[in-house]
Amino acid sequence: MTYVYSSGERAGYIQKISKRGWIFKTWEGELAMANLPGVMPQIFSFTVRNDDIAHQLEKTIGQRVSISYEQHRGLPGTYLGETQYFVTRVSPVTDPYQMQKAPQAAPAEVNK
């Protein structure tokens, strides 16, 4: 785990996160990446070794997030994780369209 083949970031919606394994438990998850509405998303499978990051991901299921990851190729066995991609950081992504909502009109006063 000391050599990193590649590293990067991906953004999408957390679709699944679960702790799996018979003896050595690892957090395994899926990120659904869709560029356009109505287009079939590409699924990015990942592994999380840090419980704190896994709990952050659990809280953001269904929300858009950005994850940083490191790829470790050629790891022996699956006891370190089921994928080559290990998440190192997660941060929520704010939707620019939600931030531009029109202000709510004040309720009209009733004359007596």
RAZISUL-V228929 format. One line per field, one symbol per residue. phi: phi as a letter, one per 20 degrees, with the letter a starting at -180 (. if undefined). psi: psi as a letter, one per 30 degrees, with the letter a starting at -180 (. if undefined). burial: + if it has 24 or more other ideal C-beta (glycine too) atoms within 12 Angstrom, else -. A space follows every 50 residues. Layout:
BEGIN
phi = ???
psi = ???
burial = ???
END
This chain:
BEGIN
phi = .eddfbbacccrdfdbbbecpfdeececbcdedcecfneffeedebccee fffffffgfdgndfcdddbcddemffmdfeqeceddfdbcbfdeeffffd ffffffffeeed
psi = gfkkellakkkakkekklklleejklkklkkjjkekkfkklkkjklkkfk eeeeeeeefgkflklkkklkkjkgkkagfflflfjjkfkkkkkkjfeffg kkkkkkkkkkk.
burial = ---------++++++++--------++++++++----------++++++- --++-++--++-++++++++++--+-----++++++++-+---------- ------------
END
